Amino acid sequence: MSLRWDKFVWAVRLAKTRSIAAEALSKGKIKVNGSNTKPAKLPKVGDVIQVHKNTAVFSYKVIDLLAKRIAATLVTDSI
């Protein structure tokens, strides 16, 4: 299954829309494994996402690739 980073970030509800997710990835507000990445790159199980919001940094670990958007109650806070 091929899945883009912007779609993955949207699917796990780290961004409200795919366009916001793509913009955040392009601007470096969301980093993958500590470095910037393009929205079209493919995520892998075990990658770590770092989301920079204001002065806080939230970290999430990819434990599974998703086929569709998940419910908000299923998303854990951080690793």
Secondary structure as UniProt FT lines:
FT   HELIX           5..11
FT   TURN            12..13
FT   HELIX           18..27
FT   STRAND          30..32
FT   TURN            33..34
FT   TURN            39..40
FT   TURN            45..46
FT   STRAND          48..53
FT   TURN            54..55
FT   STRAND          56..61
FT   HELIX           72..74
//
